[in-house]
């Protein structure tokens, strides 16, 4: 399932339209400022940039839910764990297997074989845990394993400062249809990788 196959709900349409209306108003204000005052508009550019970022995160979070829902029922557990990781700047890398088998592309870690819960996910990625540097693999509602090693992307990615977690997430999504959640240890920012691309999301966006 890709974005072209997923329609927007009416509430989401209205939500995104409000962002776009705000961007339109800000751009019109910038045009007026340029025409009448001929002054610096850097602050206005920054405002529009923030609104665009919020718009992208809202849309990405919406589509993330649609991508996940056919493959796991544990949205709330994932959302709670990811939100806590983001707030505490605990790095995390979580693979949700979809249709493609992943045995041939993942170097296996430690078998877990337990039902997905936010407490278990948090324990896996707690700083200092022997498994926190690898990836957790979820299939259905089960954490299959943790401490898995993912293939790193070989492409030159646009963001040159991406760390190993992000490069691994992109790498796996290039060779499978898996969806990979990433929380940055440095910034706490959250994103997901799909089909070789990264999408920023709201930390609580998995609902």
Secondary structure by P-SEA (a helix, b strand, c coil): cccccccccaaaaaaaaaaaaaaaaaaaaaaaaaacccccaaaaaaaaaaaaaaaaaaaaaaaaaaaccccccaaaaaaaaaaaaaaacccbbbbbbccccccccccccccccccccaaaaaaaaccccccccbbbbbccccccccbbbbbccccccccccccaaaaaaaaaaaaccbbbbbbbccccccccccccbbbbbcccccc
